[in-house]
Amino acid sequence: MDFKKNLLFFAFVFPITFLIGLVVSFIVSLQFQEDVQINWVIVLAVATLLALLITWRNNRDAKRHKGEL
């Protein structure tokens, strides 16, 4: 059951982090290139890493909170 909750939370957070990845890719392309190009590898990498990190932190905090009760 815990895996399903984590997977659902990841699915909820991923679109938000995908937008953050788009912004990061946009900023990187503006800094290092003359024109704006979206690098989809960077977008997916940033989105996946952020979503995994947020899901892991949420799971860790939930376990800590459950242990206190």
Phi, psi and omega per residue, in radians:
M1 nan -0.630 -3.138
D2 -1.121 -0.628 3.117
F3 -1.124 -0.687 3.132
K4 -1.132 -0.705 3.105
K5 -1.124 -0.750 3.119
N6 -1.134 -0.701 3.130
L7 -1.159 -0.706 3.094
L8 -1.145 -0.730 3.097
F9 -1.110 -0.736 3.095
F10 -1.059 -0.749 3.136
A11 -1.139 -0.543 3.092
F12 -1.302 -0.686 -3.059
V13 -1.394 -0.511 -3.027
F14 -1.017 -0.783 3.118
P15 -1.073 -0.613 3.106
I16 -1.162 -0.779 3.131
T17 -1.242 -0.454 3.057
F18 -1.111 -0.725 3.077
L19 -1.128 -0.666 3.073
I20 -1.109 -0.718 3.088
G21 -1.086 -0.666 3.067
L22 -1.080 -0.749 3.125
V23 -1.132 -0.748 3.124
V24 -1.086 -0.781 3.119
S25 -1.111 -0.702 3.102
F26 -1.079 -0.796 -3.140
I27 -1.148 -0.729 3.116
V28 -1.090 -0.738 -3.132
S29 -1.182 -0.591 3.086
L30 -1.215 -0.577 -3.113
Q31 -1.324 -0.654 -2.968
F32 -1.960 -0.078 -3.125
Q33 -2.329 2.807 3.132
E34 -1.359 -0.561 -3.139
D35 -2.018 2.918 -3.103
V36 -1.557 2.113 3.057
Q37 -2.352 2.380 3.114
I38 -1.630 2.139 3.076
N39 -1.642 1.866 -3.025
W40 -1.197 -0.425 3.082
V41 -1.161 -0.756 3.109
I42 -1.127 -0.738 -3.126
V43 -1.058 -0.870 -3.123
L44 -1.178 -0.651 3.127
A45 -1.140 -0.826 3.137
V46 -1.114 -0.769 -3.125
A47 -1.097 -0.783 -3.129
T48 -1.155 -0.798 -3.133
L49 -1.116 -0.770 3.114
L50 -1.127 -0.750 3.138
A51 -1.120 -0.717 3.090
L52 -1.133 -0.732 3.132
L53 -1.121 -0.784 3.132
I54 -1.142 -0.723 3.115
T55 -1.126 -0.736 3.120
W56 -1.098 -0.773 3.129
R57 -1.115 -0.726 3.124
N58 -1.109 -0.741 3.125
N59 -1.125 -0.743 -3.140
R60 -1.127 -0.757 3.126
D61 -1.165 -0.650 3.114
A62 -1.142 -0.713 3.111
K63 -1.164 -0.680 3.125
R64 -1.147 -0.745 3.134
H65 -1.156 -0.674 3.130
K66 -1.146 -0.618 3.136
G67 -1.244 -0.474 3.129
E68 -1.313 -0.502 -3.086
L69 -1.375 nan nan
